[in-house]
Every structure is written in C-alpha cells, then in structure tokens.
C-alpha cells in the first residue's frame, strides 16, 4: 500500500514542491545572509581604513625602535601614542587597538596598547603576542592588509581582527592590530542558522499541503485525482477501489461491509453490432444512473470494461436490495434501447468465511456470475424457442 501511495500523482507533486521550496528557501536565505554579512564586513573595513589612515598620520615610528620592555611605558613616545590610541578607542568603539613588532627571536611582541595599565587585558611592551594570530601578523608584516572575512571565535571572545602594516618610508617596521567585539553579531547569525531548518520545514510543509490541494482542485474538471478516477464514467477507478479497500482493512472496518458486483449484459453484442462508441454510451448508462441517485450508502467503482463494484459500509440484505432496486429504476431511464440490463451479485463480510474484504468481493463476484449465466441461458432458450439449450 505504501508503494501505491508514492505512485499517486498528487503525492509526487506535493513532495516535489516541498523539495523545490526547501531548496529555494535555503538559497534565498544564504544569498541574503551573505549580502548582509558582506555589507557588515564592508562597513567594518571602511571603519578600519579610516582608523588606519588616522593613526598612520600620527604614528611615531620611534616606538618600534625604542619601546621594547615594560619600563618603556614611561617614555614620551609611548605615552603620546598610547593617548592617541585611547582617543581612537573612545571615539570609534573599537575593542582593542595596539601595535606589534617581531623581536630578535622571531617572536611577535606588543609595543603600544590602547588600554590603561590598570586594565586586566593590558599588555606591556615586550609581552608576547598569542601564537594563534602569528600567521595573520606575518601576512601583515609581509605588506598585506589582513582585513576580516568572518567572525573569529577566540579564547577572549568573538571578534573581528584586522592587521595592517606600519611603514617607515618603504620599509615595514611593525603591525597595527585593530579588533572589534562581535559577540552580538555572532549570536545573531548563529540564531539565524538555528531557526533556518525550522522555517524551511514549515515553508516546505505549507507548500506541500497547498500544492496538493490545488493540484486536486485544478488538475482536472471533476476535482478528482487523475490516478483514482475513471475518465469515461466519472467514477472512482480500480486503483482507488483497491486503495480504499486496503485502507478499510488496515483500519479494521471489515464488519458489515458489503460488496455489490455489477456487469452489463450484452455489451459485446452492442460493440460488435453498433460500435464501441455506442458501447461506451451503454457503459455510461450505469454510471449515470448511480450518479443520478444522489448521495447513497455505497460507493461505486469501475474496475473493468463493463465491471463495476459498489462498496457499502454498514450493509444488510435489505439495504443492498433497496440500493439495487433504485439503481435499476434509474438505469431503465438511461438506456437507449429495450433489453439492456445488468447482472449483479452481492455479499457481506463474514469473519468466519472470508479471509479479508477481497474474499468477500470474490463471493459477490461468484453470485453475480451465476446470475449472468442464468441470463444468457434464458436468452438462449428464448432464441431456440423449444425450451432446450
């Protein structure tokens, strides 16, 4: 039954739509995410350029030559650059601003720090730079402007870090580091990534349900699922019949379920003598008769050329008899020539006799076949005119 469900066109359409919506939602999010993220980085880089330009005009390059140990914080050149960095920090909101150089041992060390000596994160001249940022420092010392391309998660927080070379003439003598705190931005983008799967799931589910509903309403003029409807008679087809019966079995609704098997008499004779178009007209007489009855207790399916089955929940002998009587009455109004009739047989589910509902249907089919045989035997007798076959 599961394989039959996946073959349904409306299910395939809804799943296809859900996948497309999921892909589009993810793509749109990622594009918007990258645009927003890039715009933030561009704004940050512009701010870095302004700071770099400002301190470049005021940079005292002597600090890289004469400031090397903690005691050098008392030197006038250090004090002048420290005051400059402190003002920049206050005005721009930069988290950290400092200069660094490489010592004789090939290690990067701090030179001038923008923080106050009383601050816990203050670094004295000569203090070693954290080794995790050595690669970026080296790039800056080689003349590259190392601008941020993402939020970095470090031991001291989520930050944007920028490293730029400091020149004396054409010679690079050190590096200036500019750090911006990015805890808020990091959390915002992390939250966006967390809620993305939820939004994609919701959008996909909504798209799946809407597409399935619209497909079933628009796909054909009878608002039916094409895989479950017989186009000629406008009744449910064999596929729908098997699916509905299996669903009743799965739901354990076998009790009092009745089946009425119907077969048109003389259809082959009509096709052979009057053509298949007239035969199709004959077939629609029984379906139109059923549709003219209005809402009834049974559901009619076309399961073959001129074979029909009615599934009747809560069936009884009286209910079946009443249904067939009304169907015969409507059928007589629809036929286009005398002598056109149908054979029928019925059975009601019996737990002691039937393995399942399909077994009940086979019993109804046998009963219908017996009546059909009798119909042809009676007609043969009438044709012979002597009472013998």
C-alpha positions in Angstrom: 0.0 0.0 0.0 2.9 2.4 0.7 4.3 1.8 -2.8 0.9 2.6 -4.3 0.7 5.8 -2.2 4.1 7.0 -3.6 2.8 6.5 -7.1 0.0 8.9 -6.6 0.4 12.0 -8.8 -0.8 14.4 -6.1 1.7 12.9 -3.6 4.6 13.2 -6.1 3.6 16.8 -6.9 3.4 17.8 -3.2 6.8 16.2 -2.4 8.4 17.8 -5.5 7.0 21.2 -4.5 8.3 20.7 -0.9 11.8 19.9 -2.2 11.8 22.9 -4.5 10.6 25.2 -1.8 13.2 23.9 0.6 16.0 24.5 -1.9 14.7 27.9 -2.8 14.2 28.9 0.8 17.8 27.8 1.7 19.2 29.5 -1.4 17.4 32.8 -0.7 18.5 32.7 3.0 22.1 32.1 2.1 22.1 34.9 -0.5 20.5 37.3 1.9 22.8 36.0 4.7 25.9 36.6 2.5 24.7 40.0 1.4 24.1 41.2 4.9 27.3 39.6 6.2 29.3 41.1 3.4 27.7 44.5 3.9 28.6 44.4 7.6 32.2 43.4 6.7 32.4 46.2 4.2 31.2 48.7 6.7 33.7 47.4 9.2 36.5 47.5 6.7 35.7 51.1 5.8 35.9 52.0 9.5 39.2 50.2 9.7 40.5 52.2 6.8 39.6 55.5 8.5 41.3 54.4 11.7 44.3 53.2 9.8 44.6 56.4 7.9 44.1 58.5 11.1 46.8 56.7 13.2 49.1 56.4 10.2 49.3 60.2 10.1 50.1 60.3 13.8 52.3 57.2 14.1 55.6 57.7 16.0 57.8 55.1 14.4 60.4 55.6 17.1 58.2 53.4 19.4 59.1 50.4 17.2 62.8 51.1 17.8 62.9 52.3 21.4 59.9 50.7 23.1 60.7 47.0 23.9 60.3 46.4 27.6 57.6 47.1 30.3 59.6 50.0 31.7 59.3 51.8 28.4 55.7 52.8 29.1 57.1 55.9 30.8 58.8 57.1 27.6 57.3 60.2 26.0 56.9 58.5 22.6 54.9 55.6 24.2 52.7 58.0 26.2 52.0 60.0 23.0 50.9 57.0 21.0 49.0 55.5 23.9 47.0 58.7 24.3 46.3 58.7 20.5 45.1 55.1 20.6 43.0 55.7 23.7 41.1 58.6 22.0 40.5 56.5 18.9 39.1 53.7 21.0 36.7 56.1 22.8 35.5 57.7 19.6 35.2 54.6 17.3 34.2 52.0 19.9 37.0 49.7 18.8 37.6 46.9 21.3 41.3 46.8 21.1 44.0 48.8 19.3 47.7 48.1 19.5 51.0 47.9 17.6 53.3 44.9 17.5 56.7 44.0 16.1 59.0 41.0 15.7 61.8 40.7 18.2 65.2 39.2 17.7 63.9 35.7 18.5 61.4 35.8 15.7 58.5 36.3 18.1 55.8 38.9 17.8 55.6 41.2 20.8 53.4 44.1 21.9 54.6 47.7 21.5 51.8 50.2 22.3 48.5 49.2 23.9 45.4 51.4 23.9 44.2 50.0 27.2 45.0 51.5 30.6 47.7 49.7 32.7 45.1 49.0 35.3 43.0 47.0 32.8 43.3 43.3 33.2 43.8 42.8 29.5 46.6 45.5 29.2 49.8 44.3 27.6 53.2 45.8 28.3 55.8 46.4 25.7 57.7 43.2 25.1 54.8 40.9 26.1 54.4 38.0 23.7 51.6 38.0 21.2 49.2 35.0 21.3 50.6 32.4 18.8 47.2 31.7 17.2 47.4 35.0 15.4 51.0 34.7 14.3 50.0 33.7 10.7 47.9 36.9 10.2 50.6 39.0 11.8 53.2 37.6 9.4 51.0 38.3 6.5 50.7 42.0 7.6 54.5 42.1 8.2 54.9 41.0 4.6 52.9 44.0 3.4 49.4 42.5 3.2 46.3 44.2 4.6 44.7 41.4 6.6 41.0 42.5 6.7 38.3 40.4 8.4 36.3 38.0 6.3 34.4 36.4 9.1 33.8 36.5 12.9 36.6 34.7 14.7 35.9 32.6 17.8 38.9 33.1 20.1 39.7 32.4 23.7 38.9 36.1 24.5 35.6 36.2 22.7 34.0 36.6 19.3 35.8 39.3 17.4 36.7 40.8 14.0 40.5 41.2 13.8 42.4 43.3 11.3 46.2 43.6 10.9 47.8 46.3 8.8 51.5 47.0 8.1 53.3 50.1 9.5 55.8 51.7 7.2 58.8 53.9 7.8 59.5 55.1 4.3 59.2 51.9 2.2 60.3 49.6 5.0 57.7 47.7 7.1 58.7 48.0 10.7 55.6 46.7 12.5 52.0 45.9 12.6 48.9 47.6 13.9 46.1 45.3 15.2 42.5 46.6 15.3 39.9 44.4 17.0 36.1 44.8 17.1 33.9 42.9 19.5 31.4 40.8 17.6 29.6 38.8 20.3 26.2 40.3 19.3 26.8 39.8 15.6 28.0 36.2 16.2 24.9 35.4 18.3 22.5 36.9 15.7 24.0 34.9 12.8 24.1 31.7 15.0 20.4 32.2 15.8 19.6 32.6 12.1 21.3 29.4 11.3 19.4 27.6 14.1 16.0 28.8 13.0 16.7 28.2 9.3 15.8 24.5 9.4 12.6 25.3 11.2 11.5 27.9 8.7 12.4 25.6 5.8 10.4 22.8 7.3 7.4 25.0 7.8 7.6 26.6 4.4 8.0 23.1 2.7 5.1 21.6 4.7 2.8 24.5 3.8 3.9 24.4 0.1 3.3 20.6 0.1 -0.2 20.9 1.5 -1.2 23.8 -0.7 0.2 22.3 -3.9 -1.6 19.0 -3.1 -4.8 20.8 -2.5 -4.5 23.0 -5.6 -3.5 20.0 -7.8 -6.5 18.0 -6.7 -8.8 21.1 -7.3 -7.3 22.2 -10.6 -5.7 19.2 -12.3 -9.0 18.1 -14.0 -12.6 19.4 -14.3 -14.0 16.9 -11.9 -11.8 17.9 -9.0 -10.6 14.3 -8.8 -7.2 12.8 -8.5 -6.5 11.6 -12.1 -4.8 8.4 -10.8 -8.0 7.5 -9.0 -10.8 8.5 -11.4 -12.2 6.8 -14.5 -12.5 9.4 -17.2 -15.4 7.8 -19.1 -17.8 7.2 -16.2 -16.6 9.9 -13.7 -16.5 7.1 -11.1 -13.5 6.0 -9.0 -11.3 3.5 -10.8 -9.8 0.1 -9.9 -6.7 1.8 -8.3 -8.9 3.8 -6.0 -11.0 0.7 -5.2 -8.0 -1.3 -4.1 -6.6 1.5 -2.1 -9.9 2.2 -0.3 -10.5 -1.5 0.5 -6.9 -1.8 1.8 -7.5 1.3 4.0 -10.7 -0.3 5.4 -8.7 -3.5 6.2 -5.9 -1.5 7.8 -8.5 0.4 9.9 -10.2 -2.9 10.9 -13.5 -1.7 9.4 -14.4 -5.0 7.8 -17.5 -5.7 9.8 -20.8 -5.3 7.9 -19.0 -4.2 4.8 -21.0 -5.2 1.7 -20.0 -5.6 -1.9 -22.3 -5.4 -5.0 -20.7 -6.6 -8.2 -22.3 -5.4 -11.4 -21.7 -6.5 -15.0 -23.5 -5.2 -18.1 -25.4 -7.8 -20.2 -24.8 -7.9 -23.9 -22.0 -5.3 -24.1 -20.0 -7.4 -26.5 -23.1 -7.7 -28.8 -23.5 -3.9 -28.7 -19.8 -3.3 -29.5 -19.9 -5.9 -32.4 -23.1 -4.7 -34.0 -23.3 -1.0 -33.1 -19.7 0.0 -32.5 -17.6 0.8 -29.5 -18.8 4.4 -29.2 -22.3 3.0 -28.6 -20.8 0.5 -26.2 -19.2 3.4 -24.2 -22.6 5.1 -24.2 -24.0 1.9 -22.7 -21.3 1.8 -20.1 -22.1 5.4 -19.0 -25.8 4.5 -18.5 -25.0 2.5 -15.4 -22.6 5.2 -14.0 -25.0 8.0 -14.8 -27.8 6.0 -13.1 -25.7 5.8 -10.0 -24.8 9.5 -10.1 -28.4 10.4 -10.5 -29.3 8.6 -7.3 -27.5 11.3 -5.4 -25.6 10.7 -2.1 -26.0 7.0 -1.3 -24.8 4.5 1.2 -22.5 2.8 -1.3 -19.5 4.0 -3.4 -19.4 2.7 -7.0 -16.1 2.0 -8.8 -15.4 0.9 -12.4 -12.9 -1.9 -12.1 -13.0 -3.2 -15.7 -14.6 -2.7 -19.1 -18.2 -3.3 -18.1 -17.5 -4.4 -14.5 -18.5 -2.3 -11.5 -18.3 -2.8 -7.8 -20.2 -1.0 -5.0 -18.6 -0.9 -1.6 -21.3 -0.4 1.1 -20.4 0.1 4.8 -23.0 -1.0 7.3 -24.6 -3.2 4.7 -27.6 -5.5 5.2 -29.7 -7.6 2.8 -32.4 -5.0 2.9 -30.1 -2.2 2.3 -28.5 -3.9 -0.7 -31.8 -4.8 -2.1 -33.1 -1.2 -1.8 -29.9 0.1 -3.4 -30.1 -2.2 -6.4 -33.8 -1.5 -6.9 -33.2 2.2 -7.1 -30.2 1.7 -9.4 -32.3 -0.5 -11.7 -35.0 2.2 -11.8 -32.6 4.9 -12.8 -30.8 2.6 -15.2 -34.1 2.0 -17.1 -34.4 5.7 -17.6 -31.0 6.0 -19.0 -30.8 3.1 -21.6 -31.3 4.0 -25.2 -32.9 0.7 -26.4 -35.0 -2.0 -24.8 -33.5 -5.2 -23.4 -30.4 -3.6 -21.9 -29.9 -4.9 -18.4 -27.2 -5.7 -15.9 -26.4 -8.7 -13.7 -25.4 -8.2 -10.1 -24.4 -10.2 -7.1 -23.8 -9.2 -3.5 -22.0 -10.5 -0.4 -21.5 -9.1 3.1 -18.3 -9.7 5.1 -18.3 -12.8 7.2 -15.4 -13.2 9.6 -15.8 -17.0 9.7 -15.9 -17.3 5.9 -13.8 -14.6 4.5 -10.0 -14.1 4.9 -10.4 -10.4 4.2 -12.6 -7.9 2.3 -11.2 -9.1 -1.1 -12.5 -12.6 -0.3 -16.0 -11.0 0.3 -15.7 -9.3 -3.1 -14.9 -12.6 -4.7 -18.0 -14.2 -3.2 -20.1 -11.3 -4.6 -18.4 -11.8 -8.0 -19.4 -15.5 -8.0 -23.0 -14.6 -7.1 -23.0 -12.1 -10.0 -21.5 -14.6 -12.4 -24.3 -17.2 -11.6 -26.9 -14.6 -12.4 -25.2 -13.6 -15.6 -25.0 -17.3 -16.6 -28.7 -17.6 -16.0 -29.4 -14.5 -18.1 -27.6 -15.9 -21.1 -29.2 -19.4 -20.6 -32.6 -17.9 -20.5 -31.9 -15.8 -23.6 -30.6 -18.9 -25.4 -33.8 -20.8 -24.6 -35.8 -17.9 -25.9 -33.8 -17.9 -29.1 -34.1 -21.7 -29.6 -37.9 -21.5 -28.9 -38.1 -25.2 -27.9 -37.1 -24.8 -24.3 -33.8 -26.6 -24.6 -30.3 -25.3 -24.9 
